Amino acid sequence: MESNLKKLTTETQNEKTMQIDIASPLEILSIMNEEDQKVALAVQKVLPDIESAVVKIVDSFKNGGRLIYVGAGTSGRLGVLDAVECPPTYSTDPQMVQGLIAGGSSAFIKAVEGAEDRPELGENDLKEIEVSSLDTVVGIAASGRTPYVIGALKYARSIGAKTIALSCNKNALISQEAERSIEVIVGPEVLTGSTRLKAATAQKMILNMMTTTSMILLGKAYTNLMVDVHVSNYKLKERAIQIISTVTGVSYEEAKDKLEQADNQVKTAIIMIKAKVTKKEAIHLLEKADGYASKAIELTKK
């Protein structure tokens, strides 16, 4: 096992940080900043692979399936983080994007020792949420060799679910268990093996890309505005009002009034104003446009 670890890029010593233990605070920060700048360039190299993943995810969504992230440790936490941000940002059902972490939800705040070493736990967690062939399962592991993730991907593939592997090493083991793989090579970490640094940053960027692109393709944006934002608190209501005002040009007061008439549905309020129709008519227009605000607005012009 030790010799296998030494072969992983994520476990290699970084020649540029060999003296970091005796560096000044500013020197350490400068080194980290320099290394972090490499992450976006590494992600750029795998954009075609991310695109392939997005195609699968959107296909799952359009056919009633879900996006399921599976990971351990930092990778698992990143999956959970991305999943829980989707409902407030896009008004999605909490079941639509889910994050599973080795050791269960308690492992998000405190590590559960040994949970990631058992492939059967990955399989069991997918069975518990009744994963199906309609779903897309994304296995996340910086090392690319986490047994929990391997077990989950094997099971997902065996029942016909779409499978994607996201790792930070070439020829990762989890890549062999998925239909599509994303291997983003960010190089050795500042602290050897500390994959919560560059590897995790790359993973977070890619997860952001996958869900954001997928949601845009489902019509959850108008220009670059979040028109499906879930109005669940004061800040989000203020954002919703601002979005409506920006798109339609009406005053704050009118935007607020229409938002409330539309039961806090931003797209419905926008169509009500732009097309001068009732809430019921606005909902019908959005249904005809498959939820795309821009298409619904075009329909009003015909």
Order of alpha helices (4+ residues) and beta strands (2+ residues): alpha-alpha-alpha-beta-alpha-beta-alpha-beta-alpha-beta-beta-alpha-alpha-alpha-alpha-alpha-alpha
